[in-house]
Amino acid sequence: MSETPPGPKGEPLFGSSRRYARDPFSFISALEETYDDVANFDMGPMETYMVTGPTDIERILVSEADSYRKPEFQNDALGDLLGDGLLLSEGETWERQRELANPAFRMSRLMGMADRVTGHAESMVGGWTAGQTVDSEGAMARVTLHVILDLMMGVELSDSRVRTVQDQLDPLGRRFEPDPLRFAMPDWVPMPGDEEFESAVATLDDVLDDIVAARRGREGVRGVSTVLDSPTEGDGPPMDFLSLLLRAQDRGEQSAEMLRDEMMTMLLAGHDTTALTLTYTWYLLSEHPEAERRVQEEVDDVVGDERPNMDHVREFEYLDWVINEAMRLYPPVFTIFREPTEPVELGGYRVDAGSTLMLPQWGVHRSARYWDDPETFDPERFSPDRRDDRPRFAFFPFGGGPRHCIGKHLSLLEAKLIVATVVSEYELDFQGEGPLELMPSLTMHPRQTMEFRVEER
């Protein structure tokens, strides 16, 4: 077994961090094309291993998941933002919180919420007119934010409070764009953007405080109203995530700090990735009229004159392929990180405990080793006869194993219902020019404004 995988030679102090910061997507692609399943490089002072072999990815995320954890470097600004919520917590804390959250995300519950999702999509579309230009990324972020507030927190925010939440996303995102100086400097060194980041976190904390106050029935909470749970939840207590947290707090099982951390994680992670998946889906459909026509025909055939609902979601096939292909080409989470808790072997190389592992969806999803013409938009690559021969972890937009995204089923349900609702009335025609310029942060955003012209079908 060789001791060290091959990889690019970096600069003193910075390693490969300046090259990565300039364009992480081309950096990831270059390493994936040049090296085999594992490549070694320095991210500033941090020794990093990029793992792109699906077999090793499966071991890290699934079969040997107990030997890996979230890396320590994610506990600085990300820890300030999300605290000990589901995304970052470890060990018994994560197991307890995940078990507490599971009832809110069960498919049996989500199936009864489909009409609520469609209602939010209809409210969005109801504000559009033919010939209007809409910012797709902003519109998708608003509608998915309304869904997560409704289904997971049991509240509705006023338009002004929703704008307040959205206004904080830019300063939060900028803090997590790759910066070689941040890679090289200790966490305690002040950096440009820190004050804006801290102010945004404080503003969102205030919004969350108001949501909790409203759900506790306190008077005087402006811009927040509670919503009734769906009758499909039965005669028992509400099962939205916030209700579960509040009942656990009443039992002494949940501190105020942990409740805050879980709510912040849900507020941000719960809507952002779905909004981006929808944004990239609209872009790809606009750029590929034949695929757009097939989606329209399927929605017309399946939904007809009805409102999109759970029965229709089960029948969608081509739409399912389109959404998967959008997540393959433009994975909102473009890389995830782990670190081994003990020495491990990956790709035939020894990797020490505490090393940083990068598992890049961007590189694996676009690898010619697993995908024919990987840069081409081809939804039918997800048809049963073509997907069976691919390694399972050649496609992992929601991660995998015990720490896979708990919101996977909700996200896919939302995306299909929102697309079907829009497609029933309108086409969205992209007004910009491709290819897209992409901006790395916690998630992958388009750098340009995603303006679409609304056209009647």
Number of C-alpha atoms within 10 A of each C-alpha: 9 10 11 14 20 17 18 15 11 16 13 10 17 19 22 21 25 19 16 17 18 14 14 19 19 14 15 21 16 13 22 25 14 12 16 16 22 24 23 22 21 21 23 23 16 17 14 21 27 25 26 28 20 20 16 20 25 20 16 25 22 17 13 14 18 14 17 21 20 19 17 14 14 13 16 12 17 17 17 14 22 24 21 23 24 24 22 19 20 16 9 9 13 17 15 13 19 18 9 14 21 15 16 22 19 14 14 12 17 22 17 15 25 20 17 17 26 24 18 22 23 16 11 17 18 10 7 14 14 14 12 10 18 20 14 23 22 16 17 23 21 21 23 26 26 23 26 25 25 22 27 22 25 23 23 21 20 14 13 10 15 18 12 15 19 16 14 18 16 12 18 23 17 18 21 16 16 20 16 20 15 18 20 16 14 9 12 7 7 11 12 8 12 15 12 16 23 16 14 21 20 14 16 21 17 11 20 18 15 19 26 21 15 20 20 12 12 10 8 10 15 12 16 21 16 17 14 10 17 15 11 12 16 10 7 7 11 17 23 22 23 25 19 20 25 19 13 15 15 11 9 9 12 16 14 10 12 20 19 21 25 21 27 21 18 24 20 18 19 24 23 25 24 25 25 27 24 25 23 25 24 24 22 21 22 19 16 13 12 11 20 21 15 15 23 22 16 18 24 15 13 18 20 13 9 10 16 24 22 18 12 18 23 12 15 18 14 19 24 19 18 25 22 22 25 24 27 25 22 25 26 26 23 25 21 14 19 22 22 22 16 12 13 15 13 20 18 14 16 15 23 15 14 17 19 24 24 21 26 24 28 27 25 28 26 23 19 14 14 17 16 12 11 16 13 11 18 17 18 17 16 18 13 9 9 10 13 10 9 13 13 13 21 23 22 21 25 20 22 17 15 14 18 15 17 20 20 16 16 22 21 17 22 29 24 24 24 25 21 27 24 19 20 21 14 18 21 24 19 22 15 13 10 9 6 14 10 15 19 22 17 21 18 22 24 16 11 12 14 22 18 22 19 21 16 13 11
